[in-house]
Amino acid sequence: MTDVTAENERLRKLWQEYAPRYDSDIGRLERMLLDDGRAWVCGQAKGEVLEVAIGSGRNLEFYPDEVSLTGFDLSPAMLDLARERAATLGREVELREGEAHELPFADSSFDTVVCTMGLCSVPDERPVIAEMYRVLRPGGRLVLLDHVGSHHKLIFLWQRLLEKSMLRQCGDYQTRRPLPLVQQAGFVIEYQKRLKLGVVERVTARKPA
């Protein structure tokens, strides 16, 4: 069993050091893997929106003007970057710090929950998905974009090898496949697509009304 609180404390320290390099590093990765993924995710956000693992706020420019946005992240250093980006964009967003396996929001608080490149870097994705379900209103939508374990065996083997170093560097899992866990949490899958040889996955799901 993962000691989630202890691992999150380790991750906070890692991200305090890594945050200044994050945007340049992720920028190169996104050009290879994500294509229009951020625009695809944010274009489906409606009403009161929670973004879990908002990071440095790279999604902010893509949200519709009319949504009410709350961003949540483990790392104070990353939230500082998101705050700066929001100010530059003139985007209103409430930013909250905490641990995603215990979201500090009441049941049925949001119409949409978004998570991009986030479920790969939490200690245990199962309680995080359960919390996303809890804070969504009945009929609310979950929108996910992440890198996942490929269904191609050779690529998956390479991901397993890469995972060891990435876990040490920033707690980033390479081989997770969250879709079955989303279904087990009670969500109804509306859309699922694998891209880039199965390494990237897009998912939309509904909490039953």
ROROLUM-478074 format. One record per residue: residue number from 1; x, y negated, z negated of N, C-alpha, C, O, CB in turn. Coordinates in steps of 0.02 Angstrom, whole numbers, plus 50000, padded with zeros to 5 digits. Atoms other than C-alpha are relative to their C-alpha. Glycine has a CB too. Example, Ala and Ser with C-alpha at 12.3 -4.5 7.8 and 13.67 -1.06 7.14 Angstrom:
BEGIN
[rec 1,[50045,50059,50000],[50615,50225,49610],[50045,49940,50000],[50097,49941,49967],[49950,49999,49938]]
[rec 2,[49958,50059,50003],[50684,50053,49643],[49961,49945,49963],[49986,49890,49955],[50020,49977,50071]]
This chain:
BEGIN
[rec 1,[50042,50060,50000],[50000,50000,50000],[50044,49937,50000],[50094,49934,49964],[49952,50000,49939]]
[rec 2,[49963,50062,49997],[50062,49826,50043],[49980,49955,49941],[49920,49945,49928],[49987,49963,50066]]
[rec 3,[50013,50050,50052],[50079,49705,49897],[49991,49934,50038],[50040,49900,50053],[50058,49996,49946]]
[rec 4,[50014,50056,49956],[49993,49565,49993],[50026,49934,49971],[50056,49895,50008],[49925,49994,50012]]
[rec 5,[49979,50063,50030],[50029,49424,49871],[50076,49993,50001],[50102,49939,50017],[49975,49995,49928]]
[rec 6,[49927,50002,49999],[50214,49468,49856],[50026,49989,50071],[50073,49951,50081],[50029,50064,49971]]
[rec 7,[49978,50008,49930],[50232,49483,50045],[49984,49930,50025],[50024,49901,50062],[49966,50053,50044]]
[rec 8,[50016,50068,49980],[50143,49317,50071],[50049,49949,49972],[50066,49900,50005],[49929,49982,49978]]
[rec 9,[49950,50045,50028],[50266,49233,49954],[50064,50004,50040],[50097,49953,50052],[50013,50018,49926]]
[rec 10,[49940,49992,49958],[50409,49304,50057],[49989,49963,50066],[50035,49930,50091],[50015,50074,50013]]
[rec 11,[50014,50032,49936],[50324,49242,50216],[50001,49924,49995],[50023,49890,50041],[49933,50024,50027]]
[rec 12,[49997,50072,50008],[50303,49067,50147],[50071,49974,50004],[50085,49924,50037],[49969,49980,49932]]
[rec 13,[49929,50020,49999],[50490,49056,50120],[50029,50007,50070],[50067,49964,50092],[50041,50042,49950]]
[rec 14,[49975,49991,49931],[50527,49126,50293],[49975,49944,50045],[50013,49916,50085],[49978,50067,50027]]
[rec 15,[50028,50051,49956],[50409,49002,50377],[50024,49931,49982],[50025,49887,50025],[49924,50003,49997]]
[rec 16,[49971,50064,50018],[50481,48857,50279],[50063,49987,50041],[50076,49931,50062],[50015,49997,49924]]
[rec 17,[49939,50006,49961],[50644,48890,50371],[49986,50003,50075],[50019,49969,50114],[50049,50055,49980]]
[rec 18,[50012,49987,49929],[50570,48947,50537],[49957,49946,50033],[49961,49937,50094],[49968,50067,50009]]
[rec 19,[50048,50047,49972],[50438,48810,50560],[50031,49951,50050],[50001,49939,50102],[49968,49962,49945]]
[rec 20,[49973,50048,49952],[50555,48682,50644],[50015,50030,50069],[50017,49993,50119],[50063,49970,49972]]
[rec 21,[49984,49967,49937],[50597,48810,50780],[49940,50031,50034],[49944,50052,50092],[50053,50053,49989]]
[rec 22,[50057,49961,49976],[50424,48883,50803],[49974,49977,50067],[49965,50018,50112],[49945,49998,49949]]
[rec 23,[50031,50024,49938],[50355,48772,50940],[50043,50014,50061],[50017,50033,50113],[49986,49926,49995]]
[rec 24,[49957,49985,49942],[50506,48792,51053],[50002,50074,50014],[50002,50094,50073],[50071,49973,49988]]
[rec 25,[49999,49928,49989],[50511,48980,51026],[49935,50026,50029],[49935,50064,50077],[50015,50036,49933]]
[rec 26,[50065,49975,49977],[50325,49009,51049],[49983,49973,50069],[49947,50005,50107],[49945,49982,49951]]
[rec 27,[50012,50028,49934],[50322,48896,51200],[50026,50045,50056],[49992,50055,50106],[50032,49932,50006]]
[rec 28,[49972,49954,49950],[50434,49015,51297],[49958,50064,50004],[49945,50089,50058],[50073,50017,49983]]
[rec 29,[50040,49939,50001],[50331,49165,51242],[49932,49989,50034],[49908,50031,50072],[49989,50024,49928]]
[rec 30,[50065,50014,49972],[50167,49083,51291],[50002,49995,50076],[49956,50018,50110],[49972,49935,49972]]
[rec 31,[49996,50005,49927],[50226,49044,51467],[50003,50070,50032],[49980,50079,50088],[50062,49960,50020]]
[rec 32,[49996,49932,49974],[50260,49230,51489],[49936,50040,49989],[49916,50079,50032],[50058,50036,49968]]
[rec 33,[50053,49954,50021],[50110,49305,51401],[49929,49971,49998],[49882,50007,50016],[50016,50025,49933]]
[rec 34,[50067,50023,50018],[49963,49192,51360],[49960,49969,50057],[49899,49967,50054],[50004,49952,49946]]
[rec 35,[50035,50033,49945],[49921,49102,51524],[49953,49946,49971],[49975,49901,49935],[49961,50052,50043]]
[rec 36,[50049,50049,50024],[49760,49004,51487],[49966,50024,49936],[49910,50004,49922],[49948,49987,50054]]
[rec 37,[50033,49969,50058],[49727,49102,51327],[49974,49952,49948],[49920,49962,49922],[50048,50047,49968]]
[rec 38,[50023,50047,50051],[49717,48955,51209],[49937,49962,50023],[49890,49952,49985],[50056,49950,49982]]
[rec 39,[50060,50034,49973],[49594,48863,51321],[49941,50048,50000],[49884,50028,49986],[50014,49973,50071]]
[rec 40,[50053,49950,50000],[49494,49024,51338],[49970,50008,49930],[49909,50009,49923],[50026,50068,50025]]
[rec 41,[50024,49992,50069],[49482,49045,51149],[49960,49939,49978],[49902,49945,49957],[50059,50011,49952]]
[rec 42,[50031,50060,50029],[49441,48866,51104],[49938,49978,50038],[49893,49947,50010],[50050,49943,49999]]
[rec 43,[50059,50016,49961],[49316,48845,51245],[49938,50035,49976],[49882,50015,49993],[50011,50016,50072]]
[rec 44,[50058,49963,50027],[49203,48970,51154],[49981,49978,49930],[49932,50003,49902],[50015,50074,50000]]
[rec 45,[50014,50022,50068],[49207,48879,50988],[49940,49952,50000],[49936,49907,50041],[50062,49965,49969]]
[rec 46,[50060,50042,50006],[49042,48801,50934],[49985,49987,49927],[50000,50028,49884],[49939,50033,50035]]
[rec 47,[50024,50016,50067],[48973,48714,50780],[50057,49989,49951],[50106,49956,49967],[49956,50055,49975]]
[rec 48,[49948,50005,50051],[49074,48727,50621],[50049,50057,50011],[50031,50116,50010],[49969,50003,49928]]
[rec 49,[49949,49953,49977],[49237,48813,50666],[50055,50006,49948],[50079,49956,49921],[50029,49978,50068]]
[rec 50,[49942,49986,50041],[49369,48895,50558],[50053,50033,50043],[50041,50084,50075],[49981,50045,49939]]
[rec 51,[49943,49966,49968],[49539,48932,50634],[50045,50028,49945],[50075,49990,49907],[50039,49951,50046]]
[rec 52,[49957,49965,50048],[49633,49060,50529],[50069,50006,50031],[50077,50026,50088],[49971,50070,49982]]
[rec 53,[49931,50001,49976],[49822,49047,50544],[50008,49948,50055],[50030,49963,50110],[50022,50070,50026]]
[rec 54,[49997,50054,49951],[49815,48879,50631],[50072,49983,50018],[50084,49953,50071],[49964,49939,49974]]
[rec 55,[49930,50012,49985],[50004,48868,50622],[50015,49926,50011],[49995,49884,49971],[50020,50039,50061]]
[rec 56,[49981,50069,49985],[50073,48711,50702],[49947,49962,50039],[49957,49905,50060],[50064,49999,50040]]
[rec 57,[50057,50035,49968],[49905,48670,50782],[50002,50001,50075],[49977,49954,50107],[49998,49930,49977]]
[rec 58,[49994,49999,49927],[49942,48723,50960],[49932,50007,50036],[49928,49994,50096],[50045,50057,50020]]
[rec 59,[50066,49997,49970],[49756,48753,50990],[49963,49934,50000],[49913,49926,50035],[49958,50052,49964]]
[rec 60,[50040,50060,50014],[49701,48579,50937],[49977,49964,50063],[49921,49941,50066],[50038,49953,49957]]
[rec 61,[50017,50038,49940],[49704,48500,51109],[49945,50032,50041],[49916,50000,50085],[50061,49989,50042]]
[rec 62,[50047,49963,49958],[49588,48633,51180],[49929,50004,49973],[49884,50025,50008],[50027,50069,50011]]
[rec 63,[50067,49995,50028],[49439,48621,51062],[49953,49948,50029],[49975,49892,50043],[50003,49993,49924]]
[rec 64,[50049,50051,49980],[49280,48535,51121],[49995,49945,49948],[50003,49957,49888],[49931,50032,50012]]
[rec 65,[50002,50058,50046],[49260,48362,51046],[49946,50007,49947],[49953,49982,49891],[49988,49937,50040]]
[rec 66,[50058,50000,50044],[49094,48405,50966],[50005,50049,49942],[49963,50047,49897],[49938,50015,50040]]
[rec 67,[49997,49952,50054],[49152,48547,50852],[50028,49967,49937],[50066,49918,49940],[50044,50060,50019]]
[rec 68,[49973,50020,50065],[49187,48521,50666],[50052,50053,49981],[50035,50111,49973],[49944,49994,49945]]
[rec 69,[49945,49951,50003],[49356,48602,50637],[50035,50000,49931],[50052,49948,49904],[50051,49984,50054]]
[rec 70,[49960,49988,50060],[49440,48675,50483],[50057,50047,50019],[50046,50099,50049],[49957,50030,49942]]
[rec 71,[49942,49958,49986],[49616,48744,50498],[50029,50027,49935],[50034,49991,49886],[50053,49962,50039]]
[rec 72,[49977,49966,50060],[49687,48869,50374],[50066,50035,50015],[50073,50067,50067],[49947,50051,49974]]
[rec 73,[49936,49967,49989],[49865,48931,50354],[50035,50013,49933],[50023,49979,49884],[50045,49958,50045]]
[rec 74,[49961,49982,50059],[49983,49012,50229],[50056,49950,49987],[50074,49938,49929],[50029,50069,50009]]
[rec 75,[49937,50037,50005],[50130,48896,50264],[49990,49924,49996],[49961,49895,50043],[50043,50016,50059]]
[rec 76,[50004,50073,50004],[50138,48715,50203],[50041,49967,50056],[50021,49914,50081],[50025,49975,49933]]
[rec 77,[49958,50029,49948],[50277,48682,50329],[49964,50000,50068],[49969,49952,50106],[50066,50038,50006]]
[rec 78,[50037,49997,49938],[50169,48740,50474],[49940,49952,49999],[49924,49921,50050],[49976,50071,50014]]
[rec 79,[50056,50047,50006],[50021,48639,50410],[50023,49928,50010],[49986,49887,50037],[49965,50007,49933]]
[rec 80,[49973,50067,49987],[50131,48484,50411],[50006,49987,50075],[49992,49932,50098],[50069,49992,49965]]
[rec 81,[49995,50007,49928],[50164,48515,50595],[49931,49991,50032],[49922,49950,50077],[50035,50060,50031]]
[rec 82,[50068,50006,49975],[49978,48538,50627],[49972,49930,49986],[49936,49902,50027],[49955,50054,49970]]
[rec 83,[50023,50066,50019],[49942,48376,50535],[50028,49946,50047],[49993,49900,50068],[50018,49984,49928]]
[rec 84,[49968,50047,49954],[50065,48282,50644],[49969,50005,50070],[49957,49954,50102],[50076,50012,50003]]
[rec 85,[50029,49991,49934],[49993,48357,50802],[49929,49972,50003],[49910,49940,50052],[50000,50074,50020]]
[rec 86,[50068,50027,50002],[49815,48314,50751],[50000,49924,50003],[49959,49894,50038],[49963,50024,49937]]
[rec 87,[49995,50073,49999],[49866,48134,50719],[50018,49974,50070],[49990,49925,50093],[50052,49976,49949]]
[rec 88,[49980,50020,49932],[49950,48122,50890],[49942,50006,50048],[49934,49964,50092],[50058,50043,50024]]
[rec 89,[50057,49989,49956],[49795,48192,50974],[49939,49960,49982],[49892,49955,50021],[49983,50073,50001]]
[rec 90,[50060,50034,50025],[49674,48089,50871],[49944,50049,49985],[49885,50033,49991],[49976,49950,50051]]
[rec 91,[50047,49946,50013],[49590,48252,50821],[49985,50005,49926],[50032,50010,49886],[50027,50067,50026]]
[rec 92,[50018,49992,50070],[49494,48263,50658],[49998,50075,49983],[49965,50114,50017],[49932,49967,49985]]
[rec 93,[49999,49931,50022],[49529,48426,50566],[50015,50001,49926],[50060,49965,49902],[50053,50041,50041]]
[rec 94,[49986,49988,50071],[49522,48480,50385],[50050,50058,49996],[50037,50112,50022],[49935,50016,49959]]
[rec 95,[49948,49949,50004],[49680,48578,50345],[50004,50025,49928],[50009,49986,49881],[50068,49972,50022]]
[rec 96,[49999,49969,50066],[49684,48701,50201],[50055,50053,49997],[50068,50088,50046],[49931,50033,49984]]
[rec 97,[49947,49951,50011],[49825,48807,50130],[49974,50057,49956],[49936,50046,49910],[50062,49967,49967]]
[rec 98,[50019,49943,50042],[49802,48982,50060],[50015,50065,50035],[50049,50067,50086],[49927,49996,49983]]
[rec 99,[49987,49932,49975],[49804,49169,50091],[49937,50026,50035],[49882,50024,50007],[50021,50047,49943]]
[rec 100,[50057,49983,49957],[49693,49236,50230],[49961,50061,49975],[49904,50071,49995],[50024,50014,50070]]
[rec 101,[50038,49943,50026],[49645,49394,50135],[49953,49978,49944],[49915,50019,49918],[50048,50054,49975]]
[rec 102,[50046,50028,50050],[49556,49280,50009],[49983,49929,50022],[50006,49881,49992],[50032,50001,49928]]
[rec 103,[50017,50066,49974],[49481,49137,50108],[49959,49961,49949],[49911,49988,49921],[49960,50007,50066]]
[rec 104,[50033,50039,50051],[49424,48995,49993],[49936,49966,50025],[49927,49906,50014],[50047,49948,49972]]
[rec 105,[50062,50028,49972],[49256,48971,50079],[49942,50046,49980],[49950,50106,49971],[50006,49994,50077]]
[rec 106,[50059,49962,50018],[49080,49024,50035],[49978,50046,50057],[49996,50036,50115],[49943,49952,49981]]
[rec 107,[50030,49957,49950],[48989,49163,50124],[49962,49959,50052],[49932,49908,50035],[49953,50052,49967]]
[rec 108,[50041,50029,49946],[48912,49114,50292],[50011,49924,50007],[49963,49886,50011],[49926,50013,49987]]
[rec 109,[49983,50071,49997],[49004,48947,50304],[50012,49974,50071],[50008,49914,50083],[50061,49987,49959]]
[rec 110,[49977,50022,49934],[49053,48944,50489],[49961,50034,50056],[49935,50090,50049],[50074,50014,50007]]
[rec 111,[50032,49973,49940],[48978,48968,50661],[50049,50038,50043],[50030,50085,50079],[49969,49943,50041]]
[rec 112,[49948,49968,49960],[49142,49019,50742],[50063,50008,49958],[50083,49962,49922],[50015,49959,50065]]
[rec 113,[49933,49989,50029],[49303,49095,50675],[50047,50017,50057],[50033,50060,50098],[50000,50057,49945]]
[rec 114,[49949,49992,49948],[49457,49084,50786],[50065,50024,49967],[50082,50001,49913],[50011,49934,50040]]
[rec 115,[49933,49981,50023],[49624,49172,50764],[50042,50017,50062],[50027,50064,50098],[49997,50060,49950]]
[rec 116,[49956,49987,49944],[49763,49164,50893],[50070,50013,49973],[50098,49974,49935],[50000,49940,50050]]
[rec 117,[49932,49981,50020],[49929,49252,50868],[50007,50000,49924],[50059,49980,49897],[50052,49952,50032]]
[rec 118,[50000,50003,50073],[49884,49271,50684],[49994,50068,49966],[50027,50080,49915],[49945,49957,49977]]
[rec 119,[50008,49935,50031],[49829,49449,50646],[50063,50042,50004],[50070,50091,49968],[49942,50037,50032]]
[rec 120,[49936,49965,49995],[50002,49506,50699],[50047,49983,49943],[50098,50017,49934],[50033,49984,50066]]
[rec 121,[49951,50024,50049],[50083,49412,50555],[49972,49995,49929],[50002,49961,49887],[50026,49933,50021]]
[rec 122,[50024,49995,50069],[49976,49446,50401],[50021,50067,49972],[50029,50115,50010],[49921,49991,49996]]
[rec 123,[49977,49936,50028],[50031,49582,50279],[49954,50059,50014],[49977,50114,50025],[50008,49993,49925]]
[rec 124,[50049,49947,49988],[49870,49681,50304],[49941,49967,50035],[49907,49924,50006],[49978,50036,49933]]
[rec 125,[50053,50033,49961],[49745,49634,50440],[49930,50020,49979],[49883,49985,49994],[50010,50015,50072]]
[rec 126,[50068,49976,50017],[49600,49734,50368],[49963,49954,49953],[49906,49936,49968],[50005,50068,49969]]
[rec 127,[50037,50047,50042],[49554,49619,50222],[49990,49932,50033],[49942,49897,50017],[50034,49991,49934]]
[rec 128,[50008,50064,49965],[49581,49468,50335],[49940,50003,50046],[49900,49956,50049],[50064,49983,50040]]
[rec 129,[50059,49992,49956],[49455,49533,50462],[49936,50002,49959],[49885,49974,49979],[50007,50064,50042]]
[rec 130,[50058,49998,50044],[49335,49571,50319],[49981,49930,49976],[49922,49914,49972],[50013,50046,49940]]
[rec 131,[50013,50068,50022],[49352,49392,50258],[49971,49958,50058],[49927,49916,50047],[50064,49968,49973]]
[rec 132,[50028,50035,49942],[49320,49325,50433],[49926,50017,50008],[49884,49974,50022],[50038,50019,50064]]
[rec 133,[50070,49979,49996],[49160,49427,50436],[49959,49966,49946],[49903,49943,49959],[49995,50077,49993]]
[rec 134,[50037,50027,50057],[49108,49363,50265],[49983,49926,50010],[49928,49905,49995],[50040,50009,49936]]
[rec 135,[50011,50073,49996],[49128,49177,50304],[49961,49980,50062],[49939,49922,50067],[50067,49964,49999]]
[rec 136,[50041,50016,49942],[49038,49187,50471],[49926,50004,49983],[49904,50046,49943],[50016,50048,50058]]
[rec 137,[50073,49997,50007],[48853,49150,50477],[49974,50058,50042],[50005,50077,50092],[49967,49933,50022]]
[rec 138,[50030,49948,49957],[48739,49288,50544],[49991,49973,50071],[49966,49918,50081],[49932,50023,49970]]
[rec 139,[50000,50022,49931],[48751,49279,50732],[50061,49961,50021],[50068,49943,50079],[49940,49959,50013]]
[rec 140,[49940,50037,49985],[48918,49190,50720],[50050,50040,50041],[50045,50102,50044],[50033,49977,49936]]
[rec 141,[49954,49969,49953],[49061,49226,50838],[50072,50000,49974],[50094,49950,49945],[49997,49964,50067]]
[rec 142,[49928,49993,50013],[49239,49288,50809],[50035,50002,50068],[50016,50039,50113],[50016,50064,49958]]
[rec 143,[49962,50002,49937],[49365,49247,50947],[50074,50011,49982],[50103,49975,49943],[49990,49931,50037]]
[rec 144,[49931,49980,50015],[49537,49330,50945],[50042,50000,50063],[50019,50019,50117],[50001,50069,49968]]
[rec 145,[49949,49993,49948],[49692,49316,51052],[50064,50019,49964],[50087,49984,49919],[50009,49934,50042]]
[rec 146,[49940,49978,50036],[49847,49413,51000],[50041,50046,50044],[50017,50073,50094],[49981,50035,49934]]
[rec 147,[49960,49947,49969],[49991,49520,51056],[49989,50063,49959],[49987,50061,49897],[50077,49981,50003]]
[rec 148,[50019,49936,50031],[49955,49703,51018],[50044,50056,50028],[50083,50046,50075],[49925,50015,50013]]
[rec 149,[49964,49942,49976],[50028,49875,51038],[49975,50023,50069],[49915,50036,50077],[49995,50057,49951]]
[rec 150,[50019,49981,49932],[50028,49920,51223],[49978,50073,50003],[49999,50115,49963],[50059,49988,50048]]
[rec 151,[50020,49931,49987],[49943,50076,51289],[50051,50036,50045],[50044,50096,50057],[49931,50003,50031]]
[rec 152,[49947,49969,49961],[50097,50107,51398],[50054,50025,49952],[50081,49986,49912],[50030,49949,50052]]
[rec 153,[49959,49969,50051],[50208,50227,51303],[50070,49969,49995],[50095,49958,49940],[50006,50074,50013]]
[rec 154,[49933,50027,50001],[50377,50155,51353],[50001,49930,49971],[50046,49912,49933],[50031,50000,50070]]
[rec 155,[50005,50068,50028],[50323,49977,51313],[49986,50004,49926],[50015,49965,49887],[49945,49960,50036]]
[rec 156,[50015,49992,50071],[50251,50034,51147],[50062,50020,49961],[50073,49996,49906],[49944,50052,49990]]
[rec 157,[49938,49980,50033],[50416,50118,51104],[50046,49940,49991],[50077,49932,49938],[50035,50056,50040]]
[rec 158,[49959,50061,50005],[50508,49956,51142],[49973,49953,49946],[50011,49923,49909],[50003,49964,50068]]
[rec 159,[50031,50042,50051],[50383,49862,51033],[50016,50025,49929],[50028,49985,49884],[49924,49998,50010]]
[rec 160,[49983,49972,50066],[50416,49981,50888],[50071,49983,49980],[50085,49969,49922],[49990,50076,50001]]
[rec 161,[49930,50018,50015],[50602,49947,50901],[50006,49926,49984],[50042,49906,49938],[50045,50019,50060]]
[rec 162,[49999,50073,50012],[50575,49759,50912],[49969,49982,49933],[49991,49934,49901],[49964,49964,50057]]
[rec 163,[50038,50015,50060],[50456,49763,50765],[50045,49996,49938],[50033,49954,49894],[49946,50052,49989]]
[rec 164,[49958,49999,50060],[50593,49802,50639],[50035,49933,49989],[50037,49908,49933],[50052,50055,50006]]
[rec 165,[49966,50064,50007],[50689,49642,50674],[49951,49943,49990],[49964,49896,49953],[50044,49986,50060]]
[rec 166,[50049,50054,50005],[50533,49535,50693],[49968,49997,49931],[49951,49943,49907],[49946,50008,50053]]
[rec 167,[50027,49999,50068],[50465,49590,50524],[50048,49966,49952],[50026,49930,49906],[49987,50072,49978]]
[rec 168,[49952,50034,50043],[50625,49532,50442],[50002,49925,50014],[50008,49885,49968],[50070,50029,50011]]
[rec 169,[49993,50070,49981],[50628,49368,50539],[49940,49958,49979],[49948,49904,49950],[50010,49994,50073]]
[rec 170,[50059,50042,50014],[50448,49309,50519],[49938,50041,49984],[49882,50015,49988],[49985,49956,50060]]
[rec 171,[50057,49959,50020],[50337,49455,50465],[49953,50016,50057],[49893,50025,50047],[49962,49965,49947]]
[rec 172,[50041,49993,49940],[50276,49483,50643],[49997,50073,50023],[50048,50101,50043],[50025,49955,50056]]
[rec 173,[50009,49932,49976],[50204,49654,50687],[49989,50000,50075],[49955,49956,50102],[49940,50034,49964]]
[rec 174,[50005,49995,49928],[50217,49708,50868],[49951,50054,50024],[49929,50052,50081],[50069,50014,50029]]
[rec 175,[50036,49941,49977],[50115,49868,50872],[49928,50006,49973],[49897,50058,49981],[50038,50061,49979]]
[rec 176,[50068,49996,50027],[49950,49826,50787],[49949,50000,50057],[49960,49974,50111],[49986,49941,49953]]
[rec 177,[50057,49998,49954],[49785,49860,50875],[49937,49985,49959],[49905,50031,49934],[49995,50070,50036]]
[rec 178,[50053,50019,50046],[49651,49762,50782],[49929,50016,50022],[49883,50015,49982],[50005,49928,49987]]
[rec 179,[50068,49991,49975],[49502,49801,50893],[49959,50051,49960],[49903,50036,49942],[50002,50020,50073]]
[rec 180,[50040,49952,50040],[49447,49961,50800],[49984,49974,49931],[49930,49989,49904],[50037,50066,49994]]
[rec 181,[50013,50027,50067],[49462,49868,50634],[49946,49946,50003],[49907,49939,49955],[50065,49971,49971]]
[rec 182,[50054,50049,49991],[49351,49728,50700],[49933,50036,50004],[49884,50013,49973],[50012,49958,50065]]
[rec 183,[50061,49960,49997],[49220,49858,50743],[49982,50029,49933],[49924,50028,49912],[50007,50055,50052]]
[rec 184,[50013,49970,50066],[49238,49944,50575],[49975,49949,49949],[49939,49967,49903],[50063,50034,49974]]
[rec 185,[50022,50052,50046],[49210,49778,50487],[49927,49982,50010],[49899,49947,49968],[50043,49938,50009]]
[rec 186,[50071,50014,49989],[49036,49769,50562],[49985,49956,50060],[49927,49943,50076],[49971,49970,49940]]
[rec 187,[50010,50043,49942],[49063,49658,50713],[49975,50040,50060],[49989,50099,50068],[50065,49964,50018]]
[rec 188,[50021,49973,49936],[48979,49692,50880],[50045,49970,50054],[50044,49909,50064],[49924,49986,50014]]
[rec 189,[49954,50024,49950],[49108,49679,51018],[49961,49977,50062],[49920,50015,50089],[50051,50055,50020]]
[rec 190,[50032,50027,49940],[49049,49567,51161],[50046,50003,50061],[50024,50011,50117],[49978,49929,49988]]
[rec 191,[49952,50003,49944],[49208,49559,51265],[50067,50022,49974],[50088,50005,49919],[50004,49928,50030]]
[rec 192,[49932,49978,50016],[49378,49642,51264],[50038,50010,50064],[50014,50041,50111],[50000,50065,49958]]
[rec 193,[49958,49992,49941],[49519,49632,51390],[50073,50003,49980],[50096,49962,49941],[49987,49943,50050]]
[rec 194,[49927,49995,50008],[49700,49688,51390],[50033,49969,50061],[50010,49977,50117],[50022,50075,49991]]
[rec 195,[49962,50033,49947],[49827,49588,51491],[50074,50015,49991],[50094,50042,49939],[49987,49924,50001]]
[rec 196,[49927,49995,50005],[50014,49590,51527],[50022,50069,49978],[50058,50077,49929],[50026,49947,49950]]
[rec 197,[49982,49930,50013],[50033,49780,51530],[49977,50023,49931],[50010,50064,49898],[50076,50009,50006]]
[rec 198,[50030,49979,50064],[49924,49797,51375],[50029,49967,49939],[50012,49987,49884],[50007,50072,49993]]
[rec 199,[49967,50032,50057],[50029,49683,51266],[49959,49943,49970],[49968,49925,49912],[50069,49973,50020]]
[rec 200,[50042,50055,50023],[49900,49542,51253],[49927,50022,50002],[49906,50055,50050],[50011,49936,50044]]
[rec 201,[50071,49981,50003],[49719,49565,51201],[49957,49939,49983],[49974,49900,49938],[49989,50055,49948]]
[rec 202,[50051,50050,50013],[49570,49447,51207],[49936,50035,49977],[49915,50084,50007],[49986,49956,50063]]
[rec 203,[50060,49969,50028],[49417,49488,51102],[49950,49946,49979],[49970,49896,49948],[50018,50045,49940]]
[rec 204,[50053,50038,50032],[49251,49406,51065],[49952,50050,49968],[49937,50103,49996],[49963,49954,50051]]
[rec 205,[50044,49955,50037],[49134,49484,50936],[49949,49959,49962],[49962,49901,49945],[50039,50046,49953]]
[rec 206,[50053,50033,50037],[48973,49439,50846],[49987,50034,49933],[49991,50095,49927],[49935,49998,50041]]
[rec 207,[50028,49974,50062],[48918,49458,50667],[49926,50009,50011],[49892,49961,50031],[50015,49953,49940]]
[rec 208,[50071,49989,49985],[48745,49536,50681],[49956,49949,49964],[49969,49930,49907],[49979,50071,49979]]
[rec 209,[50046,50049,50029],[48603,49415,50651],[49958,50032,49947],[49915,49999,49916],[49954,49969,50055]]
